[in-house]
Amino acid sequence: MIETRARAALAVVLALTISACSDNESTAPTPVATPAPAPAPAPAPSGPTFTVSGTVSETAPTTSTRVPDAEVQLSGGVATGSIADGTFTVPNVANGTYTLRVAKAGYETATRSVTVSGGNVSGVQVNLLPVFRWVDQEFYHQLGPGNASSCPGLTDGRPCRSYAVASHHSGDVRAFAAWNSTAADFDMEFWCGNTRVERRGQVGKDHDEILPHINAGQSCAIYVVHMSGTTMQYTLYLTYPY
């Protein structure tokens, strides 16, 4: 009898011990990850600071086209941007020589060296080269006797319309004109710098085409010239590299 009670007591003790171990295992605290320390702010320049300002534009032949929303950054500094008119200002620049980097989608990134020495630097000009792309345009116009010429360099009085072609990359231009009757005759001409480079004419036809080559940085034009017949509506399809 005594042995039976001892065995029963031992079983109770073992059960309590196993339960306690299970409770300890299930309630063990989960380690908390230590947060990464915040990066230290860049130290403020010691001594006087100045501004660097300038303008972002396209490369030739469209240097008058300003480029807004370009990212502008001096080496080691915080990036700013060009505003609607293409101008930018970088504040709080200490004396030193920096690399100015200007970037925007659709353009090749450009860099400039800028030296700040005891005063503000202004008038920095940065020109961005557009990445290669094709321009496709369609025009619908009438042309005939009595219409004035709008083609620079054409001095014989023929009615004419001019269509600008400005390219940052070398490539072939395609200009195709079509009209709906043989009652008029048009010629196609390619002019660069008030000089006729190429001419194409098909007498008595209802269409004409010219395929000249343009060099990078050139500003040229396609001329549609009325040669004879009645006033006629035509469609011009123009493709060129930008």
Buried (B, 14 or more C-beta within 10 A) or exposed (E): EEEEEEEEEEEEEEEEEEEEEEEEEEEEEEEEEEEEEEEEEEEEBEEEBBBBBBBBBBBBBBEEBBBBEBBBBBEEBEEBBBBEEBBBBBEEBBBEEBEBBBBBEEBEEBEBEBEBEEEEBEEBEBBBBBEBEEEEEEBEBEBBEEBEBEBEBBEEEBBBBBBEBBBBBEBEBBBBBBBEEEBBBBBBBBBBEEEEBBBBBEEEEBEBEBBBEBEBBBBBBBBBBBEBBEBBEBBBBBBBBB
